[in-house]
């Protein structure tokens, strides 16, 4: 798994896959949390702008995944 993504679609797909793996019980919450934090830290402004998830990522992720990612990042 790469940490830095330049293309918003690839970044969104990576985040989507991580959350989907958690929702399908393939990875634990702690593992998902660690992966998402690592990606958000490495990509900074590409993921969150002004405290909200980037509008370029939102359509790929959907409401449910965005809520899960927000919960992890806000902790």
N, C-alpha and C positions, 0 to 999 in steps of 0.2 A: 504494500500500500504506500503510495506516494504521500508526502505531507503537503507539498505546495502544488497548487493547480493554477494555471494561467487562464484556462478556458472556463467560463462560468458553468457551462453545461456539464463538463467533466467533474467539476467540484460538486455540483448539485447531485449528479449521479452517484458519486462516492458517498455523500452524506445520506442519500436515499437508501442506498444498499446497506449501509451500516444500521440505520433505523429499521429497515425491513428484516434484516437478520435477527435483530432483537425481538421484533414483533412475532417472528416465526420461531422463537425460542432456540435459535442457533447459537447465539452468544448471550452472555450474562449482561445485566444492567451495568455492572462495574466496567466490563470490557468495552461496552458501547460508550459509556461516559468517558473513558480514557481516550478512545479513538477520536471522538467528536471534539474533545478539548484540544487534542494535539492538532487536529486539522484547523480548528477555529483560530488557535494561536498562530499557526504557521501562515495562514492566509489573511488574517486581520481584517482590513477594510473590504476585502472581497466578499466576506461572509456577512459582517454586521456593519451597517452604516447608521450613525446616530442612534444606536441602541436597538435598531430593528434589523431583521434579516433582509438582505439585499433583494430588491425587486426582481433582479435577474434570476435569482435562485428560487424565489417563491413559487412560480408556476410549475417547476419541476418537482418540488417537494410536496406541496399540498398542505392543508391546514393541520392535519393530525401530526405529521412529521415535524412541522415547524414548531408546534406546541412542545413536543418532546425535546427538540434541540434547544428551544428557548429555556425550558426548565433546567436543562443541564448547564447551559452557559450562565444563567442567572445565579446558580448556586455558588 
